[in-house]
């Protein structure tokens, strides 16, 4: 799932198609697609209008924190994380059942560390600044999707700029505007 800004979904879908993605589906501020590991790396490297690339690992319905916790615990987290790794959970919530995104992230974190504690007596550490694994939980009404964040930092922070101007234009928005203009790279923009 490639996340983007509102209004750039079709531009992002075209970029994904040009990279060779299949089963492209436009969503609200996102585009879902299928591809192999090479495409995942290329998406993070070349997509100009994507904010992040998420890899969904499980979707389920939950109307309360107990179901959210239990469904998160059903995943074998040792496939993605070891005791030596650090992780963080980011959440996006649009739901009548859950009204605080930090609480949702906390319940997911609790389910993961409790699973490790039950199996090994130890737990992996949390690092919100630079985790080895960034986990994303998206809740829309009762539909929950747990994903692995393959991008880390948002893609507009590609590391070449250390500070911005007084009123910088987000690189994703700027790239989207240029692509929407169909400017061919020659002549006056």
Buried (B, 14 or more C-beta within 10 A) or exposed (E): BBBBBEEBBBBBBBBBEEBEBEEBEEEEBBBBBEBEEEBBEBBBEEBBBBBBBBEEBEEBEBBEBEBBBEBBBEBEBEEBBEEEEBBBBBBBBEBEBBEEBEBBBBBBBBBBBBBBEEEEEEBBEEBEEEBBBBBBBBBEEBEBBBBBBBBBEBBBEEEEEEEEEEEEEEBBBBBBBBBEEEEEEEEEE
